[in-house]
């Protein structure tokens, strides 16, 4: 019997955290009502500091309410348990302490049998490090994670939680922002979408937005034209940008209709931006995991600076949909997937089978606890995907070679 279960959410937000927690609480309450449930506040930050909250009978009874909200009611943080230097600086461990030992001692003291981590590849691989450490000390802890990331870039998981909703919300964001296309003549709009290494979200957002366009009626005689509201370029990390060729193509569109809109993945062209900063002797800001802090780099602004004069734009608008998209409540498609994954996660935990729950595309899309050593980030978007190529064809952008 599982006596005590703990939950934590970590990393950036995605439209699945609150719902995942709600469905996990619901399922544990159904199959093992006597199991004690707690949650660590702010992810691994709360685990290290011993900051937890008990899941009360009132919360169990109304857990499904969490599916109606975005964000995470128990809070997140970006904490890497193997980055001792950063944790000392933040006051989470003392100089000379092993963070894994601190976390292990807390889980042991709290009597936790199962830890559910809801996060991306960093969150879940960190949990795997912790589970291995505990096993070496004779503490039998089962870690079962759920895959959260709007980038949809976790190997070998077919679809990560929150990504479908983020694409839908990115489209909704663009539906308002792109109305600005004729606030003045020769307008350049760059819609910057989250996606460090993977362009899936940018491509899926463009697809969702263009589906919305296709469902609208237009009145070009007065200037209300689908062409002006359309996306004119979709730039993602997996497809190298021939800037000279693209400038010529987009300049023609600007000359003809007076505006250009680009959907830009924040990771597109990142190598060139970092190389330019380093060549200039500038420090490249990075997070505790070593990732470039994209919000400080501002890829959209970098491209805007280089495109404004080349396209003859009189005004440039750079808008980021990331925080709007990632903090939304899960849509119906994501809720259905979250519910299935939560049920599978509880089943795996009771059986003592650790891993990250997901449709394993290397094993026929079977929904199962995937072994931690097979989990990795940075899964590239497949640029041969039919709907992506159809999007490029429709907007006149050359297919990647």
C-alpha positions, -999 to 999 in steps of 0.1 A, spaced: 0 0 0 12 35 -8 10 55 25 20 90 13 22 107 -20 37 141 -28 33 164 -58 53 192 -72 52 214 -103 83 229 -117 99 250 -145 79 275 -165 42 274 -166 22 254 -192 -16 251 -196 -17 217 -178 -2 221 -144 -33 230 -124 -54 204 -143 -27 177 -139 -27 183 -101 -65 182 -100 -67 150 -120 -40 133 -99 -57 142 -67 -90 130 -80 -76 96 -91 -57 90 -59 -88 98 -40 -108 73 -61 -84 43 -59 -67 49 -26 -87 73 -4 -66 65 27 -33 75 11 -21 108 25 -14 135 -1 8 166 2 22 191 -22 56 209 -21 52 246 -28 73 261 -56 87 228 -69 121 217 -58 124 250 -39 97 238 -15 113 204 -13 146 218 -2 131 243 22 105 219 36 76 240 25 46 218 19 8 218 21 -16 190 30 -42 180 5 -73 183 27 -106 164 23 -121 197 10 -95 199 -17 -100 162 -26 -138 168 -30 -133 198 -53 -101 188 -70 -117 190 -105 -121 228 -100 -84 230 -107 -90 220 -143 -107 253 -149 -75 274 -142 -41 280 -156 -9 284 -137 -2 262 -107 -19 266 -74 12 251 -56 36 273 -74 68 267 -95 104 275 -95 135 268 -116 158 248 -93 184 223 -104 193 199 -76 227 192 -91 237 229 -93 250 233 -57 266 267 -64 233 283 -75 214 268 -46 240 281 -20 237 315 -36 199 313 -33 201 302 4 184 269 -3 214 248 10 244 256 31 280 257 17 293 221 16 258 205 16 248 181 -11 214 193 -24 204 158 -33 211 147 3 190 177 16 161 168 -7 164 131 2 164 138 39 132 159 35 114 131 16 126 106 42 115 128 71 81 134 54 76 96 48 69 100 11 65 68 -9 56 83 -43 66 116 -58 47 130 -88 67 156 -107 48 177 -133 74 194 -155 96 193 -185 127 172 -192 148 191 -167 122 186 -139 118 149 -146 155 140 -151 162 159 -119 136 137 -102 154 106 -117 187 118 -101 169 121 -68 153 87 -70 187 70 -78 203 88 -49 175 76 -26 178 40 -39 215 40 -31 205 50 5 179 23 8 149 46 6 123 31 -18 108 61 -36 88 57 -68 89 88 -90 63 92 -117 63 123 -138 39 140 -162 55 158 -193 48 195 -192 61 217 -220 44 239 -246 74 233 -269 63 197 -274 100 188 -276 105 159 -252 120 126 -265 104 101 -269 69 116 -261 45 121 -290 26 149 -274 35 169 -242 8 184 -220 -2 220 -226 11 223 -261 -22 221 -279 -37 248 -256 -6 271 -261 -10 270 -299 -47 278 -296 -40 307 -272 -12 320 -294 -37 321 -323 -61 340 -301 -34 365 -291 -25 370 -327 -62 376 -337 -60 409 -317 -24 419 -323 -26 415 -360 -55 439 -362 -26 465 -358 -14 457 -393 -29 489 -408 -24 513 -378 -1 530 -402 14 525 -437 42 499 -441 37 481 -409 60 452 -398 46 429 -370 67 402 -354 48 377 -333 74 360 -311 64 326 -300 81 305 -273 103 276 -285 140 275 -277 151 246 -298 118 234 -313 96 252 -338 65 230 -332 46 256 -312 53 284 -337 42 263 -366 12 250 -347 2 286 -337 5 297 -373 -16 268 -383 -43 275 -357 -43 312 -366 -47 304 -403 -76 280 -395 -92 310 -378 -87 331 -409 -102 305 -431 -134 306 -410 -139 343 -414 -157 364 -440 -138 393 -457 -146 426 -474 -116 435 -495 -135 464 -512 -131 484 -480 -97 470 -471 -107 441 -450 -86 415 -467 -75 380 -457 -41 387 -474 -34 416 -450 -44 397 -419 -24 366 -430 9 353 -418 37 360 -443 66 341 -428 70 313 -402 106 312 -389 116 283 -367 150 269 -354 149 237 -376 147 256 -409 177 278 -416 166 314 -425 180 326 -459 176 362 -447 186 378 -480 161 357 -500 134 362 -473 139 400 -473 134 401 -510 102 381 -508 88 401 -478 98 434 -494 76 425 -523 46 418 -500 53 450 -481 53 470 -514 21 454 -526 -1 455 -495 16 477 -470 22 453 -442 42 422 -433 36 397 -404 62 372 -392 56 344 -367 90 339 -351 101 311 -328 122 327 -301 150 301 -308 152 309 -345 185 325 -353 196 322 -317 231 310 -326 237 341 -347 225 363 -320 247 347 -293 277 347 -316 272 384 -323 270 392 -285 301 371 -277 320 388 -305 311 421 -291 324 410 -256 289 410 -241 278 386 -214 252 361 -225 227 357 -197 219 321 -188 196 303 -162 207 277 -137 203 250 -163 227 268 -187 200 279 -211 203 313 -227 177 337 -211 157 344 -242 135 370 -225 167 391 -220 181 384 -254 149 395 -272 152 377 -306 121 395 -319 137 429 -313 170 416 -329 152 407 -361 131 438 -360 163 460 -359 176 442 -390 144 441 -410 130 476 -405 152 494 -430 155 464 -454 117 462 -457 112 500 -456 89 496 -426 76 529 -411 66 512 -379 76 479 -362 56 460 -336 71 431 -317 47 412 -295 53 380 -274 25 356 -268 44 333 -245 31 344 -211 -4 347 -224 -3 312 -239 15 293 -212 -7 305 -183 -40 296 -199 -63 269 -186 -61 237 -205 -84 232 -235 -106 202 -241 -80 183 -261 -53 188 -234 -78 179 -206 -86 146 -223 -49 138 -226 -41 150 -190 -69 128 -176 -56 97 -194 -20 104 -183 -30 111 -147 -49 77 -145 -18 59 -160 5 78 -136 -14 66 -105 -16 31 -118 21 31 -124 28 45 -90 8 19 -72 26 -8 -92 60 7 -83 68 15 -119 88 48 -122 91 69 -153 75 98 -172 40 91 -185 37 96 -222 27 82 -256 60 65 -264 65 70 -302 94 46 -302 71 19 -289 40 24 -311 26 54 -292 18 32 -262 8 53 -232 32 41 -205 58 52 -179 88 59 -200 122 51 -185 139 82 -171 172 75 -190 153 78 -223 139 112 -215 156 141 -231 147 176 -243 154 192 -276 133 170 -298 133 188 -331 101 196 -350 98 174 -381 98 199 -410 85 173 -434 51 174 -415 23 177 -440 4 205 -423 36 226 -418 45 223 -455 9 231 -465 12 263 -443 44 273 -461 29 267 -495 -1 287 -486 19 318 -476 44 315 -504 74 307 -482 99 283 -497 100 248 -481 132 240 -461 157 222 -483 
